[in-house]
Amino acid sequence: MMKSKTFIEKLIDAAQNHKTLYVMGCFGAPMTAANKTRYTQNHSYNKQAARTAMIKAASADTFGFDCVCLIKGILWGWIGDKSKTYGGAVYASNGVPDIGADSMIGKCKNVSTGNWGNMTPGEALWVPGHIGVYIGDGLAVECSPAFENDVQITAVGNIGKKAGYAGYNTRTWQKHGRLPYVDYSDAGGSATVVTPPASGGETVYTVKKGDTLSAIAAKYGTTYQEIAAYNGIANPNPIRVGQKIKIPAATAPESFEKGDKVKVLNAVTYDGKSFKTYYDTYDVIQVNGDRVVIGVGATVTAAVNAVNLRKA
């Protein structure tokens, strides 16, 4: 049985140090030509044109997961080995059955709909049809087509974002409980992913695979030039996985609701890409944590970090 600390470390490693993609029914397979063919035909969800296109466009060093298959894949021995059919995972091994998200929460121990502040790192988090894992300090790891469409670290809305954790999407869960396949005897503390400093208001961000300074800047509502200057980075292009990047303190974003009129302060999408603005004001179409979808009427223009917007 895997220790909770090891379980959490492997989840964080998948989120931070590997290219991943949400692929229904996949428990860590690299997106080789053969696996792309397999997973674009295995499930109706993956057969949708947009999902098929994403899978086909993925590089061979991208690993596919869905929400419950991330948990199963890790517990089945996934190690991120792109030379292995399933990244090193062995199907239905280590006493962990091949079950869905709703069945998995049903097998958990001490399942609760409250007491969120006293969760043990390594517990499963659940909403109908979707499951993730609490990693401590108000954060979770989940694989979802929402937000970043991959294995990602998110804030647990039931607890609330901790100061200094700007840039994380937030999900509110309905239940949590201890997985019967994890040994919690070493549980305690939390997994440090982004470490806020004791003072000064800045945030320290750990670079993960696929990051660019532009994308990081967009998440925090700043520019790559400002981050480069703040960190003394002469050439902003080569950043490395595991590198610590200091993010200067920023003005807290306003809160927005659907229907609000907003002005764009920095025309950068939530994913760090530039877009053109043709209007003085835009309508808020959807709000999910600090990710705000704006447009004109019901026509979407872009998803933007809230710090890049102000109410008109």
Secondary structure, DSSP 8 states (H G I E B T S, - for coil): -EEHHHHHHHHHHHHHHSEEEE-TT-EEEE--HHHHHHHTTS-HHHHSHHHHHHHHHS-TTEEEE-HHHHHHHHHTT----TTSTTTT--TT-TT-----HHHHHHH-EEEESS-GGG--TT-EEEETTEEEEEEETTEEEEEESSTTSEEEEEEETTT---TT-TT--EE--SEEEE-TTEEGGG--S---SSB--SSSS-EEEE--TT--HHHHHHHTTS-HHHHHHHHT-S-SS---TT-EEEE----------TT-EEEESS-B-TTS-B----SS-EEEEEEETTEEEEEETTEEEEEEEGGGEEE-
